[in-house]
């Protein structure tokens, strides 16, 4: 499969390589696609995405969700998310 390269896509792919830490565009696109599928869900492989899980947990939470609970739900192999009770938030750092 070939994807036509445009100036906008080149910038986007460069940003994606930087954000994912992948050295090749194909690897960055794979990581982004896996992350999107896990977050979105509604597929045979991932019926319930993390966004739906987060919204369901927020709806069920009596006292509300804290940063640690939200980070735990959103954390994926492709994009590490963490938080502590001192409100130290990290997105993308292992």
The first five atom37 places (N, CA, C, CB, O) and aatype in JSON, in Angstrom:
{
  "aatype": [20, 20, 20, 20, 20, 20, 20, 20, 20, 20, 20, 20, 20, 20, 20, 20, 20, 20, 20, 20, 20, 20, 20, 20, 20, 20, 20, 20, 20, 20, 20, 20, 20, 20, 20, 20, 20, 20, 20, 20, 20, 20, 20, 20, 20, 20, 20, 20, 20, 20, 20, 20, 20, 20, 20, 20, 20, 20, 20, 20, 20, 20, 20, 20, 20, 20, 20, 20, 20, 20, 20, 20, 20, 20, 20, 20, 20, 20, 20, 20, 20, 20, 20, 20, 20, 20, 20, 20, 20, 20, 20, 20, 20, 20],
  "atom_mask": [
    [1, 1, 1, 1, 1],
    [1, 1, 1, 1, 1],
    [1, 1, 1, 1, 1],
    [1, 1, 1, 1, 1],
    [1, 1, 1, 1, 1],
    [1, 1, 1, 1, 1],
    [1, 1, 1, 1, 1],
    [1, 1, 1, 1, 1],
    [1, 1, 1, 1, 1],
    [1, 1, 1, 1, 1],
    [1, 1, 1, 1, 1],
    [1, 1, 1, 1, 1],
    [1, 1, 1, 1, 1],
    [1, 1, 1, 1, 1],
    [1, 1, 1, 1, 1],
    [1, 1, 1, 1, 1],
    [1, 1, 1, 1, 1],
    [1, 1, 1, 1, 1],
    [1, 1, 1, 1, 1],
    [1, 1, 1, 1, 1],
    [1, 1, 1, 1, 1],
    [1, 1, 1, 1, 1],
    [1, 1, 1, 1, 1],
    [1, 1, 1, 1, 1],
    [1, 1, 1, 1, 1],
    [1, 1, 1, 1, 1],
    [1, 1, 1, 1, 1],
    [1, 1, 1, 1, 1],
    [1, 1, 1, 1, 1],
    [1, 1, 1, 1, 1],
    [1, 1, 1, 1, 1],
    [1, 1, 1, 1, 1],
    [1, 1, 1, 1, 1],
    [1, 1, 1, 1, 1],
    [1, 1, 1, 1, 1],
    [1, 1, 1, 1, 1],
    [1, 1, 1, 1, 1],
    [1, 1, 1, 1, 1],
    [1, 1, 1, 1, 1],
    [1, 1, 1, 1, 1],
    [1, 1, 1, 1, 1],
    [1, 1, 1, 1, 1],
    [1, 1, 1, 1, 1],
    [1, 1, 1, 1, 1],
    [1, 1, 1, 1, 1],
    [1, 1, 1, 1, 1],
    [1, 1, 1, 1, 1],
    [1, 1, 1, 1, 1],
    [1, 1, 1, 1, 1],
    [1, 1, 1, 1, 1],
    [1, 1, 1, 1, 1],
    [1, 1, 1, 1, 1],
    [1, 1, 1, 1, 1],
    [1, 1, 1, 1, 1],
    [1, 1, 1, 1, 1],
    [1, 1, 1, 1, 1],
    [1, 1, 1, 1, 1],
    [1, 1, 1, 1, 1],
    [1, 1, 1, 1, 1],
    [1, 1, 1, 1, 1],
    [1, 1, 1, 1, 1],
    [1, 1, 1, 1, 1],
    [1, 1, 1, 1, 1],
    [1, 1, 1, 1, 1],
    [1, 1, 1, 1, 1],
    [1, 1, 1, 1, 1],
    [1, 1, 1, 1, 1],
    [1, 1, 1, 1, 1],
    [1, 1, 1, 1, 1],
    [1, 1, 1, 1, 1],
    [1, 1, 1, 1, 1],
    [1, 1, 1, 1, 1],
    [1, 1, 1, 1, 1],
    [1, 1, 1, 1, 1],
    [1, 1, 1, 1, 1],
    [1, 1, 1, 1, 1],
    [1, 1, 1, 1, 1],
    [1, 1, 1, 1, 1],
    [1, 1, 1, 1, 1],
    [1, 1, 1, 1, 1],
    [1, 1, 1, 1, 1],
    [1, 1, 1, 1, 1],
    [1, 1, 1, 1, 1],
    [1, 1, 1, 1, 1],
    [1, 1, 1, 1, 1],
    [1, 1, 1, 1, 1],
    [1, 1, 1, 1, 1],
    [1, 1, 1, 1, 1],
    [1, 1, 1, 1, 1],
    [1, 1, 1, 1, 1],
    [1, 1, 1, 1, 1],
    [1, 1, 1, 1, 1],
    [1, 1, 1, 1, 1],
    [1, 1, 1, 1, 1]
  ],
  "atom_positions": [
    [[0.86, -1.17, 0.0], [0.0, 0.0, 0.0], [0.9, 1.24, 0.0], [-0.97, 0.0, 1.23], [1.9, 1.3, 0.72]],
    [[0.54, 2.18, -0.8], [1.28, 3.44, -0.84], [0.35, 4.57, -0.44], [1.87, 3.69, -2.26], [-0.81, 4.62, -0.85]],
    [[0.88, 5.47, 0.37], [0.13, 6.66, 0.78], [0.85, 7.86, 0.2], [0.0, 6.77, 2.34], [2.05, 8.05, 0.43]],
    [[0.13, 8.66, -0.55], [0.74, 9.83, -1.17], [1.23, 10.8, -0.1], [-0.26, 10.53, -2.11], [0.51, 11.13, 0.84]],
    [[2.46, 11.23, -0.24], [3.06, 12.16, 0.7], [2.73, 13.59, 0.31], [4.57, 11.95, 0.77], [2.87, 13.99, -0.84]],
    [[2.28, 14.37, 1.31], [2.05, 15.8, 1.12], [2.84, 16.53, 2.2], [0.52, 16.16, 1.18], [3.32, 15.91, 3.14]],
    [[2.97, 17.82, 2.06], [3.69, 18.59, 3.09], [3.02, 18.42, 4.45], [3.74, 20.08, 2.71], [3.7, 18.23, 5.46]],
    [[1.69, 18.49, 4.48], [0.96, 18.31, 5.75], [1.2, 16.93, 6.35], [-0.54, 18.53, 5.54], [1.43, 16.81, 7.55]],
    [[1.15, 15.91, 5.52], [1.37, 14.54, 6.01], [2.8, 14.36, 6.5], [1.06, 13.51, 4.91], [3.03, 13.71, 7.52]],
    [[3.76, 14.92, 5.8], [5.17, 14.81, 6.23], [5.34, 15.41, 7.62], [6.11, 15.52, 5.23], [6.01, 14.82, 8.47]],
    [[4.74, 16.58, 7.86], [4.82, 17.21, 9.19], [4.11, 16.35, 10.23], [4.2, 18.62, 9.16], [4.62, 16.15, 11.34]],
    [[2.95, 15.84, 9.87], [2.19, 14.98, 10.79], [2.98, 13.71, 11.12], [0.82, 14.61, 10.18], [3.06, 13.32, 12.28]],
    [[3.56, 13.09, 10.11], [4.32, 11.87, 10.34], [5.55, 12.14, 11.19], [4.73, 11.23, 9.01], [5.91, 11.32, 12.03]],
    [[6.18, 13.28, 10.99], [7.33, 13.65, 11.81], [6.9, 13.83, 13.27], [7.98, 14.95, 11.28], [7.57, 13.35, 14.19]],
    [[5.77, 14.53, 13.47], [5.25, 14.7, 14.83], [4.88, 13.35, 15.44], [4.01, 15.63, 14.81], [5.1, 13.13, 16.63]],
    [[4.31, 12.46, 14.64], [3.92, 11.15, 15.12], [5.14, 10.31, 15.51], [3.1, 10.41, 14.06], [5.11, 9.63, 16.54]],
    [[6.19, 10.36, 14.72], [7.43, 9.65, 15.08], [7.98, 10.18, 16.39], [8.49, 9.78, 13.96], [8.43, 9.41, 17.23]],
    [[7.95, 11.5, 16.55], [8.43, 12.1, 17.8], [7.56, 11.7, 18.98], [8.48, 13.62, 17.67], [8.08, 11.34, 20.04]],
    [[6.25, 11.76, 18.81], [5.33, 11.44, 19.9], [5.39, 9.98, 20.31], [3.9, 11.8, 19.5], [5.29, 9.66, 21.49]],
    [[5.57, 9.08, 19.34], [5.59, 7.65, 19.66], [6.99, 7.17, 20.02], [5.06, 6.86, 18.48], [7.14, 6.11, 20.63]],
    [[8.01, 7.93, 19.65], [9.38, 7.49, 19.89], [9.85, 6.46, 18.89], [9.5, 6.94, 21.28], [10.91, 5.87, 19.06]],
    [[9.08, 6.24, 17.85], [9.44, 5.27, 16.82], [10.34, 5.94, 15.78], [8.18, 4.68, 16.14], [10.18, 7.12, 15.48]],
    [[11.29, 5.18, 15.25], [12.24, 5.73, 14.3], [11.76, 5.73, 12.86], [13.5, 4.99, 14.38], [12.29, 6.46, 12.02]],
    [[10.76, 4.91, 12.57], [10.27, 4.8, 11.2], [8.79, 5.17, 11.16], [10.49, 3.36, 10.65], [8.03, 4.89, 12.09]],
    [[8.4, 5.79, 10.06], [7.0, 6.22, 9.91], [6.05, 5.03, 10.02], [6.81, 6.93, 8.56], [5.0, 5.14, 10.65]],
    [[6.4, 3.89, 9.41], [5.5, 2.73, 9.45], [5.29, 2.26, 10.88], [6.05, 1.58, 8.59], [4.17, 1.88, 11.25]],
    [[6.34, 2.27, 11.69], [6.2, 1.86, 13.09], [5.36, 2.86, 13.87], [7.59, 1.71, 13.75], [4.54, 2.46, 14.71]],
    [[5.55, 4.14, 13.61], [4.75, 5.17, 14.28], [3.28, 5.06, 13.9], [5.29, 6.57, 13.95], [2.41, 5.22, 14.75]],
    [[3.02, 4.8, 12.63], [1.63, 4.64, 12.18], [1.0, 3.41, 12.82], [1.56, 4.53, 10.65], [-0.17, 3.44, 13.21]],
    [[1.76, 2.31, 12.93], [1.25, 1.1, 13.59], [0.9, 1.38, 15.05], [2.3, -0.04, 13.51], [-0.17, 1.0, 15.52]],
    [[1.8, 2.06, 15.77], [1.56, 2.37, 17.18], [0.34, 3.27, 17.33], [2.79, 3.05, 17.8], [-0.49, 3.04, 18.22]],
    [[0.22, 4.27, 16.48], [-0.93, 5.17, 16.55], [-2.23, 4.44, 16.23], [-0.73, 6.35, 15.58], [-3.25, 4.67, 16.88]],
    [[-2.2, 3.56, 15.25], [-3.4, 2.8, 14.89], [-3.82, 1.87, 16.03], [-3.16, 1.99, 13.6], [-5.0, 1.78, 16.35]],
    [[-2.85, 1.16, 16.64], [-3.18, 0.29, 17.78], [-3.78, 1.1, 18.92], [-1.92, -0.47, 18.27], [-4.77, 0.69, 19.54]],
    [[-3.17, 2.24, 19.2], [-3.67, 3.09, 20.28], [-5.1, 3.56, 19.98], [-2.74, 4.3, 20.49], [-5.96, 3.52, 20.86]],
    [[-5.35, 4.0, 18.77], [-6.68, 4.46, 18.39], [-7.71, 3.35, 18.55], [-6.67, 4.98, 16.95], [-8.79, 3.57, 19.1]],
    [[-7.39, 2.16, 18.08], [-8.34, 1.03, 18.16], [-8.63, 0.7, 19.62], [-7.77, -0.22, 17.43], [-9.78, 0.44, 19.98]],
    [[-7.61, 0.71, 20.47], [-7.82, 0.42, 21.9], [-8.67, 1.5, 22.56], [-6.48, 0.28, 22.63], [-9.52, 1.19, 23.39]],
    [[-8.46, 2.74, 22.2], [-9.24, 3.83, 22.8], [-10.66, 3.85, 22.26], [-8.56, 5.18, 22.53], [-11.61, 4.03, 23.02]],
    [[-10.82, 3.67, 20.98], [-12.13, 3.75, 20.33], [-12.98, 2.53, 20.61], [-11.97, 3.93, 18.84], [-14.16, 2.64, 20.94]],
    [[-12.37, 1.35, 20.48], [-13.13, 0.12, 20.67], [-14.11, -0.11, 19.55], [-13.86, 0.16, 21.99], [-13.89, 0.35, 18.43]],
    [[-15.19, -0.82, 19.83], [-16.24, -1.13, 18.88], [-15.72, -1.94, 17.69], [-16.88, 0.14, 18.38], [-16.18, -1.77, 16.56]],
    [[-14.77, -2.83, 17.96], [-14.27, -3.76, 16.95], [-14.35, -5.17, 17.52], [-12.81, -3.4, 16.52], [-14.57, -5.35, 18.72]],
    [[-14.17, -6.16, 16.66], [-14.21, -7.55, 17.14], [-13.09, -7.8, 18.14], [-14.09, -8.53, 15.96], [-13.3, -8.5, 19.14]],
    [[-11.91, -7.25, 17.89], [-10.77, -7.48, 18.78], [-10.88, -6.68, 20.07], [-9.48, -7.13, 18.07], [-10.44, -7.14, 21.12]],
    [[-11.45, -5.48, 19.99], [-11.56, -4.6, 21.17], [-12.99, -4.06, 21.22], [-10.52, -3.41, 21.11], [-13.27, -2.96, 20.74]],
    [[-13.91, -4.85, 21.8], [-15.31, -4.42, 21.82], [-15.56, -3.15, 22.63], [-16.16, -5.53, 22.36], [-16.38, -2.32, 22.25]],
    [[-14.85, -3.0, 23.75], [-15.04, -1.82, 24.6], [-13.72, -1.08, 24.69], [-15.54, -2.22, 26.02], [-12.74, -1.59, 25.22]],
    [[-13.71, 0.13, 24.17], [-12.5, 0.94, 24.18], [-12.28, 1.6, 25.53], [-12.55, 1.99, 23.1], [-13.16, 1.61, 26.39]],
    [[-11.08, 2.16, 25.7], [-10.74, 2.79, 26.97], [-11.57, 4.05, 27.22], [-9.27, 3.13, 27.01], [-11.83, 4.39, 28.37]],
    [[-11.97, 4.75, 26.17], [-12.8, 5.94, 26.38], [-14.16, 5.55, 26.95], [-12.99, 6.72, 25.06], [-14.66, 6.19, 27.88]],
    [[-14.77, 4.5, 26.4], [-16.05, 4.03, 26.92], [-15.88, 3.52, 28.35], [-16.63, 2.92, 26.03], [-16.74, 3.76, 29.2]],
    [[-14.78, 2.82, 28.61], [-14.51, 2.32, 29.96], [-14.36, 3.49, 30.94], [-13.23, 1.45, 29.96], [-14.88, 3.43, 32.05]],
    [[-13.66, 4.54, 30.52], [-13.47, 5.7, 31.38], [-14.8, 6.39, 31.66], [-12.5, 6.68, 30.73], [-15.08, 6.75, 32.81]],
    [[-15.62, 6.57, 30.64], [-16.92, 7.22, 30.84], [-17.82, 6.37, 31.73], [-17.6, 7.47, 29.49], [-18.55, 6.91, 32.56]],
    [[-17.79, 5.05, 31.55], [-18.6, 4.16, 32.38], [-18.13, 4.23, 33.84], [-18.53, 2.7, 31.86], [-18.95, 4.27, 34.76]],
    [[-16.81, 4.23, 34.04], [-16.27, 4.32, 35.4], [-16.62, 5.66, 36.04], [-14.75, 4.13, 35.39], [-16.92, 5.71, 37.23]],
    [[-16.59, 6.72, 35.27], [-16.93, 8.05, 35.79], [-18.41, 8.09, 36.18], [-16.61, 9.16, 34.75], [-18.77, 8.71, 37.18]],
    [[-19.24, 7.45, 35.39], [-20.67, 7.42, 35.67], [-20.97, 6.59, 36.92], [-21.45, 6.87, 34.47], [-21.89, 6.9, 37.67]],
    [[-20.18, 5.53, 37.14], [-20.4, 4.63, 38.27], [-19.73, 5.11, 39.56], [-19.89, 3.26, 37.93], [-20.08, 4.65, 40.65]],
    [[-18.81, 6.01, 39.45], [-18.03, 6.44, 40.63], [-18.88, 7.35, 41.52], [-16.73, 7.16, 40.19], [-19.35, 8.39, 41.08]],
    [[-19.05, 6.95, 42.78], [-19.84, 7.75, 43.73], [-19.14, 9.06, 44.06], [-20.09, 6.95, 45.01], [-19.77, 10.12, 44.06]],
    [[-17.86, 9.0, 44.34], [-17.12, 10.2, 44.74], [-16.34, 10.81, 43.58], [-16.18, 9.87, 45.88], [-15.58, 11.75, 43.79]],
    [[-16.49, 10.29, 42.39], [-15.74, 10.78, 41.25], [-14.41, 10.05, 41.1], [-15.49, 12.27, 41.39], [-13.93, 9.41, 42.03]],
    [[-13.85, 10.15, 39.92], [-12.57, 9.5, 39.65], [-11.43, 10.46, 39.92], [-12.52, 8.98, 38.21], [-11.51, 11.65, 39.6]],
    [[-10.37, 9.94, 40.49], [-9.18, 10.73, 40.7], [-8.2, 10.52, 39.57], [-8.53, 10.39, 42.03], [-8.42, 9.66, 38.71]],
    [[-7.12, 11.3, 39.54], [-6.13, 11.17, 38.48], [-5.56, 9.76, 38.35], [-5.01, 12.15, 38.72], [-5.32, 9.29, 37.23]],
    [[-5.34, 9.08, 39.46], [-4.76, 7.73, 39.39], [-5.7, 6.76, 38.7], [-4.43, 7.23, 40.8], [-5.26, 5.94, 37.9]],
    [[-6.99, 6.83, 39.0], [-7.96, 5.92, 38.37], [-8.08, 6.22, 36.87], [-9.34, 6.05, 39.06], [-8.16, 5.3, 36.06]],
    [[-8.1, 7.5, 36.52], [-8.2, 7.87, 35.11], [-6.96, 7.4, 34.36], [-8.38, 9.41, 34.95], [-7.07, 6.84, 33.27]],
    [[-5.78, 7.64, 34.92], [-4.53, 7.22, 34.28], [-4.49, 5.72, 34.09], [-3.33, 7.69, 35.1], [-4.04, 5.23, 33.05]],
    [[-4.94, 4.97, 35.09], [-4.95, 3.52, 35.0], [-5.8, 3.04, 33.84], [-5.45, 2.9, 36.31], [-5.43, 2.09, 33.15]],
    [[-6.92, 3.67, 33.62], [-7.82, 3.28, 32.53], [-7.23, 3.66, 31.17], [-9.2, 3.94, 32.71], [-7.32, 2.89, 30.22]],
    [[-6.63, 4.85, 31.07], [-6.12, 5.34, 29.79], [-4.75, 4.77, 29.4], [-6.04, 6.84, 29.83], [-4.37, 4.86, 28.24]],
    [[-4.03, 4.21, 30.34], [-2.68, 3.69, 30.09], [-2.73, 2.55, 29.07], [-2.04, 3.21, 31.39], [-3.5, 1.61, 29.23]],
    [[-1.9, 2.64, 28.04], [-1.78, 1.57, 27.04], [-0.3, 1.3, 26.78], [-2.52, 1.96, 25.72], [0.56, 2.07, 27.2]],
    [[-0.02, 0.22, 26.08], [1.36, -0.08, 25.71], [1.93, 1.02, 24.82], [1.45, -1.43, 24.99], [3.11, 1.35, 24.92]],
    [[1.1, 1.59, 23.97], [1.56, 2.6, 23.02], [1.74, 3.97, 23.66], [0.59, 2.71, 21.88], [2.58, 4.75, 23.21]],
    [[0.96, 4.28, 24.68], [1.04, 5.59, 25.33], [0.88, 5.42, 26.83], [-0.03, 6.57, 24.76], [-0.23, 5.22, 27.33]],
    [[1.99, 5.49, 27.53], [1.96, 5.32, 28.98], [1.35, 6.57, 29.63], [3.38, 5.06, 29.53], [1.73, 7.69, 29.31]],
    [[0.4, 6.36, 30.53], [-0.24, 7.43, 31.27], [-0.15, 7.08, 32.75], [-1.73, 7.65, 30.81], [-0.51, 5.97, 33.15]],
    [[0.32, 8.02, 33.56], [0.39, 7.75, 34.99], [0.11, 9.03, 35.76], [1.78, 7.18, 35.37], [0.28, 10.14, 35.24]],
    [[-0.32, 8.87, 36.99], [-0.58, 10.0, 37.88], [-0.41, 9.52, 39.31], [-2.01, 10.59, 37.65], [-0.55, 8.33, 39.59]],
    [[-0.1, 10.44, 40.19], [0.03, 10.09, 41.61], [-0.87, 11.0, 42.42], [1.51, 10.21, 42.08], [-1.43, 11.97, 41.9]],
    [[-1.02, 10.68, 43.67], [-1.9, 11.48, 44.53], [-1.39, 12.9, 44.72], [-2.06, 10.81, 45.87], [-2.14, 13.77, 45.17]],
    [[-0.12, 13.15, 44.4], [0.41, 14.51, 44.5], [0.2, 15.28, 43.2], [1.91, 14.47, 44.85], [0.82, 16.32, 42.97]],
    [[-0.67, 14.76, 42.36], [-1.04, 15.35, 41.08], [0.18, 15.54, 40.17], [-1.73, 16.68, 41.3], [0.31, 16.55, 39.49]],
    [[1.05, 14.56, 40.18], [2.15, 14.5, 39.23], [1.65, 13.67, 38.07], [3.46, 13.9, 39.86], [1.39, 12.48, 38.22]],
    [[1.5, 14.29, 36.91], [0.89, 13.63, 35.76], [1.92, 13.42, 34.68], [-0.28, 14.45, 35.22], [2.72, 14.31, 34.39]],
    [[1.93, 12.24, 34.07], [2.88, 11.91, 33.02], [2.14, 11.24, 31.88], [4.01, 11.01, 33.54], [1.42, 10.26, 32.09]],
    [[2.33, 11.76, 30.68], [1.73, 11.14, 29.5], [2.87, 10.84, 28.54], [0.64, 12.07, 28.85], [3.58, 11.75, 28.09]],
    [[3.04, 9.57, 28.22], [4.03, 9.17, 27.25], [5.39, 8.83, 27.81], [4.19, 10.21, 26.27], [6.28, 8.43, 27.06]],
    [[5.59, 8.97, 29.1], [6.87, 8.58, 29.71], [6.67, 7.31, 30.5], [7.42, 9.71, 30.63], [5.71, 7.17, 31.25]],
    [[7.59, 6.38, 30.32], [7.48, 5.12, 31.08], [8.02, 5.28, 32.47], [8.22, 3.99, 30.38], [8.01, 4.32, 33.25]]
  ]
}
